[in-house]
């Protein structure tokens, strides 16, 4: 009797685990082919790596966290098209006059899901995009010596991540990768803002 109860418990737990892990993900049998997401995280350009760190999300002191809005659409099999608009800013307190650098990556990529119909889905994401850079010097509060300098650069990225889908309409997205970010001319403290980028986000599936 005890043995049969143990077997029943083991079978029940196994069925529950299988039903969770093999629950269909987005773009599969539940019919969702699109998702939109918000991410926040850490972009650490190599040329700023010697500056004092602020926090896990901010990275270098006087830097804002990296923020982005993302859109993905399933196109075939386990491949999704990825579009992203990002925002990152850094303030150079040691410079005089004060200088603020803003970089906004506009990115296009392809995402490959490595497993199918799991509640936890590892993936690889790669692509390229444009960098919109803006550098401002002067004191905006006093409206003194305000100068703007803008230019466009190129970025290439390779990332890997995990998506966790606790419910059918939402996902938690963990992502780590490397961003090659290069401007043709100096902006801020240099031309090369390549470095590690790590984010966490939430996606809505529809």
Secondary structure, DSSP 4 states (H G I P E B T S, - for coil): -HHHHHHHHHHHHHHHHHHHHTS--TTTTT---EEEEEEEEEEEEGGGTTSPEEETTTEETTBPPEEEEEEEEEEETTEEEEEEEEEEEEEETTSSS-EEEEEEEEEEEEEEESSSS-SEEEEEEEEEEEEEEEEEEEETTTTEEEEEEEEEEEEEEEEEEEEEEEETTEEEEEEEEEEEEEEEEEETTEEE--EEEEEEEEEEE-
